[in-house]
């Protein structure tokens, strides 16, 4: 059965299997996900560029952190992320009940599973 044709290149020791499917994406399409990532990056660059220019020209702030729009937020962001992670981990660790005794691998649903 040649459902999935296989090619072998003995010089490169390379096998190529062609596996046609309707569920695969075409490679030339970036999809909405990458478009969204690019738009967010472009928006952030524009936000910082225009904000720095405005703060430097209009508000006479020095270039650097002082001219960065919402500079206090950006300075505190690493600490805010750290606090959020610590809060989340402490919340989950206090709500998770730890099993007592040893772990048993019983099938409680009565179904035997076989993986190939």
Protein Blocks (a to p, Z undefined) as FASTA:
>chain_A
ZZbacdddfklopacdddddfkbccfkbgbjmlmmmmmmmmmmmmmmmmmmmmmmmmnop
aehjklpghklmmmmmmmmmmmmmmmmmmmmmmmpccdehjdddddfkopacddZZ
